[in-house]
Amino acid sequence: MEGIVLRVRLLSGDNVDVTYEQPSAGSEEEVVDHVVSTLAEDLGVLRCRHGDRLLVLYARGVAAVEVAPRGAVV
């Protein structure tokens, strides 16, 4: 499965658009469930992409996550 685009609102109020991929997932719903369950943990960490850069997203800095229906500009 291709990656999904997430708009992440950080606790600082800033937004960042990232692409998250989970090759073992069969559907977008499975990927979203994985993202939500990972970020719900105190020590949750996601490896994402922002353009051609690897970004590590720590749950403790995330205020909200929005799944882009068409994809944000990354």
Buried (B, 14 or more C-beta within 10 A) or exposed (E): EEBBBBBBBBEEEEEBBBBBEBEEBEEEEEBBEBBEEBBEEEEBEBEBBBEEEEBEBEBEEBEEBEBBEEEBEB
